[in-house]
Amino acid sequence: MPHVRPDTLASLPEAVARPSYDRSKVTPGIVHFGVGGFHRAHQAMYLDALMNEGKAMDWGIVGVGTLPQDARMRDALGPQGGLYTLVVKHPDGRREPRVIGSICEVLLAADDPEKVLGALTDPRTRIVSLTITEGGYLFHPSTGEFDASAASIAPDLVVGATPSTPFGYITEALRRRREAGTPAFTVMSCDNIPGNGEVAKKMITAFAHLKDPELGGWIAATVSFPNCMVDRITPVTAAEDIAALSAEFDVQDSWPVVCEPFTQWCLEDAFPAGRPPFEDVGVQLVPDVEPYELMKLRLLNASHQALSYLGYLSGYRYAHEVCQDPLFTQFLLAYMDDEATPTLHEVPGVDLTAYKHQLIERFANPEVRDTLARLCAESSDRIPKWLVPVIRANLEHGGEVTRSALVVAAWARYAEGVDEQGEPIEVVDQLKERVMAAAARQKDDPLAFVEDEQLFGDLAQHEAFTDVYTRSLTSLHEIGARATLERLRDGA
């Protein structure tokens, strides 16, 4: 059984698509921080598609990991020459494997910081892209300002320090490029943050200003940070996925990626140093990303939160189980129609009604097997960015917040760390101790959870929100998640 490597591509089974181009002719043009499943199912896939058309051969990817756990990706993809298998899972059970060849190399920054800086300062590198999660941008959820006190960034702020974070590497590389007379690269955030390019610019320039005010000003004036919206459901690769690839297609891969068929990328065309012809493989180049971005964050991402806590508390463990239950799909559609949609702008070229029903179909794909535990993780990064803005917009205009408040209450109930059967819940969150401590107080103080201004701002001061929130939390404690949804459905 062949293992995916450059020297075995020709011997892979016919059912497994592989690069049609000569990978030895691919040269790096992009450095990417955060080589996870999503990047490999999305940006790297689009570049591979271009290369299969004989284009973008000078836009290969050098992947960089800056966290200790990124050693796993280095160890998996290193022996495979950057190759991996992307398996598209169709709802009818069909699986479509393709070996992706657009990643040239994967580096762990701690192994050789100067090698990473060498890649970043290479004149061929014209784009530096990011999927470092919402928390990686180090901004305060309430104020939106750079959190200079974050522990992760402290070593990089020391004068003369070797970089250890994406911000540190990007800033130092831009300093070196300026000194060498090398044009600046474009910084492209691909994370699920409203105005992700604008946020990246604000946070990176704030960091750079702390290191060198003059350099920070130069970056702000010189470097382009395009906004974009990215979308593809990409669950964590399970051991079963690796085994299935081997059993069904007779291929070994240390870390394949699985994803749904749907993919979307809306991108602001702001690349002064050049870019691949992304539009040739379906990327939407648009003058204003915000309408598409809000649509995705407030309909898809916030709906993921809406189904995850309530679904978990009701006994489900996978997204497709929740979205095959009419009680939950009715709730999700009502949230999208009555609370999220009124906060959106007009979205050119998109039928929102069809988009919302398509979301339910995507969530219900039984082959993707997206776990609710994954969707419930890192809620302190997600709820403030995806759902709280919906609540705020509706409060401002006298809109409906009933279902949004119930979702927040369900997070508060989930954060108690015990499900409705008395079984422990493993809460995964960078603010785990804080949110769990607040949740532990809420039986005596019903607003304890939402009084955290870093996460919720002043929502605890809005009676239109707190009334329905406290009723929802009481209902979750007294009759449970499913009965609470039934009561809401019946108008009780």
N, C-alpha and C positions, 0 to 999 in steps of 0.2 A: 504494500500500500504506500503510494508516494506521499511524502511530507512536503507541504508547500515551501518551495525554495526556488531561487532563480534557475538552478540546474535541473529542476524536475518539471518545469512548466510544460514542456513538450509531451511529457508522459502522463499528464493528468487525464482523467476520463473525459470523454467527449461532452458529457452532460455539464461539465464545469467550464464555464467561460473563463478566458484568461486574456491578458494583454495581447493585442494584435501588433503592438509596436515593439521596437527594439529598446528595452529598458536601459541598455548601455548608453543610449543617446539622450536619455533624460538628464537634464542638469538642474540644479536647485535654483529656485526663484522665490520660494516662500519659506519662511521659518514659522512654525506653528507651535505655540505653547498650549499644552493640554491634550495630548493624543489619547483620547478616550473613544468609547464606542460611537458617540454622536459624530465626532469629527470624521471618523473613518466611514460612517454610513452616509455622510453628507458632503462636506467640502472635498475630501479626498476622492470620493466617488465621482463628483462632477469633473474634477481634473482628469481622472482616469478616463472618463467618457470622452473628454476632449482629445486626450492622447490617442485613444482608439480611432479618432477621426484624423489623425496625423497632425494635430494642432497642440499648442501649449507645451511642446517638448522642453522648453526652457523654464517651465514653471513647476518643477518637481518640489516636493515638500521635505524639509528637514524638520522632524518632530523633536520637541524638547519637553522633558518633564522636569519640574523643579521640586516635587514633593518626594519624600522617601518611598511612598507606595508606587511611584512611577517606575521604579526599578523593575516591576513585573512586566510592564510594557516593553521596556528595553530588552529584557531577557527573552520575551516571547518573539518580538519582531526582529531582533538583531540576527539570530541564526536563520531567519526566514528572508533576510535581505530586504526587510520592509514590506514584504508581501503578506497578504492576509486574505481570507475568504469572506466576502459579504454575502449573506444568505437572506434573500427577500422572502418573507413568509406570507403567502397569500391566504385569504380566509378559507378557501376550499381545501386547504391542506398542502397545496403545491409549494415546493421550495425551489428557489431559483438562485443557485450559487454562482458567484463571479469572483475571480481572484483580482484584487485591486493592486495596481503597480505604481501609483503616483507618489508613494512615500519612498524617498531615497535612503533615509537613515533616521534612526531614533536615538536621541542622546539623553542621558541623564545628566543634568547640569552639574551635580555635585562631583561627578567623575572627572570632569575636565572643564571648568568654567571658561578657560581661554578658548577652547574649541567651540563652545557655544557662541562666545563673543566673535570668534572668527567667522562663523556662519552669518551672524547678524551684521557684521561690517563688510562682508563680501559684497562688492558692487553688483553682483548678480542678484542679490536678495533685494527685491523691490516691494514685497509685502510681508508684514509680520502679522499673523492672525492669532486669535485667542479663543479658546473655550476653557476658561478657568473657573467656571461656575459663577453664579451671582455673587457669592461671598468673596470671590477673589479680587473684586474691585475696591474693597475696603472703604465703602462710603457708609455714612451713618444713615440708617433707614428713614429717620424722621427729617433730618436736615438736608440730606443729600450731599453733605460736605465730606471731604477726604478725612478718614480717621487716622490721623498721624500717630495715635497712641496704640494702634494695633500691634500686638506682639510679633506677628509674622514679619512686619516691615522694619522693626527696630534695628536689626543688624545691618540692613542695607542703608540706613540713614547715617551710619558711622562714616566719618570722613576716610576715604581711601579703602573702604570695605570692598571685598570681592562680592559681586552680586549673588543673591540667593533666590530672588523672586522674579517673576516676569517684569514687574515694574523696574526693578533694579537693573536687569539685563537690558531692557529696552532703552532706558535712560543712558546707561553707560555706552551702549552701542551708538546711539544718536550723537553723544558727545564725541566719540572717536570718529564717526563719519564726518561730522562737521569739521573737526580738526584736519582730517585728511582731504577735505574737499569733495567727499563722496556725497551725492544727493541723498536726501532722507528717504527712507522707505515709508510706505503707507501702513498705518496700523488699523487692522480690520477686526473688530470684535464680532464674534458669532455667538454670543451668549444671550440668554433670554432676559434682557433688561430693556425697559423702555428707553429709547434713544441710546442704544448701546454704544454707538460711536461717540456721541456727545459725552456720555458718562466716561468712556475710556479716555477721551481727551482731557476732561476735567480732572480725573483722578491721577493720570500719569503726569500731567503738567504740574499738579499740586505737589506730587512726590518730587518731581525734578526741581521744582522751585525750592523745596527744603534742602536739596543737595547743593543747588547752584541757581540762585534767582535768575541770573542772566540766561543760563541754559534753559530754564523753565519757560522764560519768555520766548526764546528762539523756537522751542518745540511748539508752543501754542501758535506762533505765527507761521511756522513752516510746514509742520507735519499734518497730513490729511488723515482724518478719522471717519471714514464713511459709516453711516448707519446701515443696518440690515436686519431683515427678519428671516429666521431659519425655522424649518419645521420638518421633522421626521421622527416618529415614535421609535425609539431605539432602546429596548430593555437591556438590562445587564446580561451579558453572555453567561449562560448557565452550563454546568457540566453536561447536562443533557443535550445542549446544542452542539457541543464538541463531539459527543458520542454519536448524535444523529448524522452529522456531516460525514463521519467515518463510516457509519453503517449504511447510509443511503447512497453516498457518492464515492465511497472508497478513497477518501482523502483525509489526511491528517493535518491539522492546523492547531498550533498552540493556543491561539486566541482569535477565533473567527468573530464576526459581528453579525447579529441578526437584527432585522428591522422590518417595518411594514412596507407595502408597495408605495404608498404616498410619499412624495417629497416636494418641498417648496423652498424657494430662496428668492427673496426680494432684496435688491441691493442698490444702494445709492451709488451712482457712477461718479466717484470722486477719487481717481487714482492717477495723480500727476506723474508718478514714476512708471505707469503702465500697468496692465492687468491682462490675464487670460481672456479670450473671447467667450466669457461665461454664457452670454446670450445664445450662443450656438448650441448649448445643451439644456436649454429651458430655464435658465435663471432670468428672473424679471428685473431688468435694469430700469429703475424708476426715479423720478426727480424727488419724490417725497415718500419715505418709507413709513412714516408714522401711521397712516390709516391701516396699512397691512399689519404693522406691528401691534397696534392696539387690538385689532381683530383677533390676532393669534394669541396674545397674552391674556386677554380678557374672556375669550371664548374657549380656546383649547387649554391653555395652562391653568387658568382659574377653574375650569370645569374638571380638570384632573384633581385639583384640590377638593372640589365639591363632591367628587365621588369617592375619594380615597379614605378620608376619616370615617365618614358615614358608612361606607361599604365595609371597612375593616371592623368597625364596632358591631355591624350587623352579622359578622361571621364570614364574610367573603375575604379572599386573599389575592384575587387577580382582578384586573380592570375589566376583562371581558366577561367575568361572572356578573359583575355589577351591571354592566351595560346590556346584559341579556335579561335583566329584570325590569319589567315595565314600570314598577314603582320608582325606580331610580332614573330611568330614561325620561319619564315624565318630569321628575324634579329637575334634571339637568337642562332639559329644553325650556322649562319655565324660567330657570335662572338665566339662561342665555337670552331668551326673548324679552323678559320683563325687567331684568336688572343690568345685564351686560350690554345688550344691543343699544339701549338708549344713550349709553356713554360713548359710543363709537362715532367716528367721522364717516362720511361717505367713502366707500372702498371701491375705487375704479375697477371695473371689469369683474367684480365678484358678486354673485348672487348669495346674499347672506343666509337666506332661508335654506338653500341647498347646502351651503357650507356647514351650517349647524347640524343638519341631518347627516351629512357626510362624517362629521366628527363622531357622532354616536356610532356609526357603522365602523369607523376606524377603531374606536375604543373597544368595540365588541368583537374584534378579530380574535378568534380563539387560538390562533397559531402564534400570535405575538407573545402571549402570556406575560404581560407586563404586571409586575407585582405591585400590590397596594403599598407594601412596605417601602418600595423605591419611591413611590409618589408621595408618601407621607414623610420622607426624609427631608431634612434641612428646611423645615417649614418656616423658620424664622428668616430665611433668605427669600422665600417664595411668596408667602401670604402678603407681606408688606408691599411687594412690588406688583403682584398680579391681582389681588382681590381688594386690598384696602383702597386703592384708587377708584375702584368701582363703587365702593361704599361711599367714599367722600363725594364723588360726582353726583350720586343720587341724593345724598343728604343736602347738597348745595341746591339742587333743583326740585326738591320735594318728591323725589322718585322712590321706588320700592327698594327696600333693603332686607326683606324678610328672609329670603333664602341665603343671601350673603352672610347675614348675621348668624344663621344656623350653621353655616360652614365654619365660621370662626369659633362658635360654641363647640362644634364637633372636634376641632383641633384642640381646644382647651380640655375637652373630655378625654381625648386620646392621650394628651400630654400627662394625664394622671398616671399613665404607665400600667394600667390594669384594664382588661377588656370586660365586656358584660358577663362573661362566664367566670371572671375572677382570675383569668390567666394573665401572666405578665406581658406587657408590650415593650419591645425594645425601641425606645425613642432614640432616633438618630438625628442629632442637631448640634451645630456648633455652640448653641446656647442651651444645651440640654439641661444643665443644672438650674439655670435661671427659669426656663419655661416650666419645668417640672415643679420647681418650688412655688411658682405662682399658681399652677394648677392645684397643688396640694392645699392652698389656702382658700380656694373658691367656694367650698361648701359653707364656710363661715362668712366669706366676703365674695359675693357673686361676681363682682367686677375686678377681682384681683388680677385675673389674667390679662384683661384688656387695658389695665391701668399702666402697663409698660409703654411709656411714651416713645421709646426707641423703636418699638414695633408698630404701635398703633397711633402715634401722635395723640391728639386730644379726643379720639373717638369716645372715650369713657365719659366725656362731658356732653355728649349729644344724646338727649333723651330718646329721640326717634330711633336711635340705634340700640341704646342700652335696654330699653323696654323689651324689644323683641329678642335681643341677645340673652337676657336673663331668663325670659320665658323658655327660650330654646334650651338653655343649659339645664334648667330645672326639669324640662321634659326628658332630656337625654338621661338624666340621673334617675328619674322616677319610672319611666316606661321604656327607655331604650331608643336606639336610633331608628329601627324599622318602624316601630309604633309612632314615633315622632313624625316620620315622613308620611305615614298613613293619615295621621291627624291633620297634617298640613294639606295633603291631597284632598281630604274631605271637607276642608274649610272649618275644622273645629277649633 
